[in-house]
């Protein structure tokens, strides 16, 4: 049973930083793609970033490119999202997701097989 558990959310002022973590368990993720998504109140869930567990290839949404960095730790079996220069419009529930196949560039939430419970990120102006 795949489990994804996020942590690291919170309240931060605009311009600040946060690092989200996603602890993955239940199987080997060496062939998986891991993604971060976010959903703001009244809006649809949107793609933020993705990483291929093997090889470390990454892909970002234009809205976060240059500010956010996705990475993974083989030993800890954890995926991170380092968020810098945060803006009020980054406020959302951030969720970690995993998929077993498909291109890293396929960013629809329906392409992902497993989801964490989400963690709230609030950026004040």
N, C-alpha and C positions, 0 to 999 in steps of 0.2 A: 504494500500500500504506500503510494507516494504521499509524502507530507511536505508542505512548504509553510514555513513559519516566518513571518516578517517581524522586524523590530526596527527601532530607531527613529520613528516619527516623533513629531512634537511641534511646538510653537517656536517660530524664529522670526526675527525682523527681516525686512527686505534687505537684500545684499548679503545676508548671512549664508551659512552652510549647514547641511545635515548629511549624515551618511545612513542610508537604509541597508539593512541586512536581510537576507533570505536564506534561512537554514533548510537545506534539502535533505530528506531521508527516505528510505524505503527501497532504494535500488541504486544501481550504478547509473550515473547521469552522463557518462562519457560520450554518448551519442546524441544527447539532448541539446535543444536550444532553450535557453532561459530568457525570459522577458520580464520587463517591468511595464505596467500599465497604470493609468490613473483615471479617477472619475470624480469630477467636481459636481456639486449639487445641481440637479436639473440638466446635467449634460451626459452625453454618452461616454462610455469608457473609451479611452484613447491610448494608443501605443506611445511609449516613452523611449525604450531602448531594448536591445536584445544582444545576446552573446552566445556563440557556439561554445559549448563546454570544451570540446576538443578543438584546439587551435586558437581559441580566443578571439575569433572574428567578431566584430561588433557592428551595430547599426543603430542609428539614432533618429528620432523625430527631429524635424527642422527646428521646432520650437525650443529644444533643449541642447542642440548641438553646440559644442564649445563651452557649455556650462555644466553639464552632467557627464559623469563617466561610469560606465558599467564594467565590472570586473568579477573574476571568480577565484576562489581559493580551493584548490584540489584537496588539500589536507583537511580543511574545515568543512568541506562540502557546502560552501556558502557562496552566494552571489551578492555583490554589493552594488549600491547605486550612490555614488558620491555626487551630491548636489551643491553646487556653488552659485554665487550671485543669484540667489533665489528672489523671485518676484511674487507679488500677491496673486498673480494669475497661475502660479504653480500650486496654489492651495487645492488639495484634493485628497481622496483616499488612494494610496498607492498600493498596488497588489503585485505580487510576484507570480509568475506563471511558467509552466514547463510544457514543451512539446517534444514528441518523439521523432517526428519526421518533418520534412518540408524545408523550404528555403528560409533563411534568416530574414529575407525581405518580404515575406508574407506576414503582414502585421495585423490582420484582423483578429480580434479576441477569439473568434470561433476556431481559429487555427490551433489554439492551445488546448492541451488535454487536462492539465492540472492547475489548480489555483490555490493561493494562500488566502487568509482571511482579510488581509489588508491592514494598513497602518495609516493613521491620519497625519497629514502634513499641513500645517497652517502657517502662512507667511503674512505677517502684518505689515502695513505700510507706514 
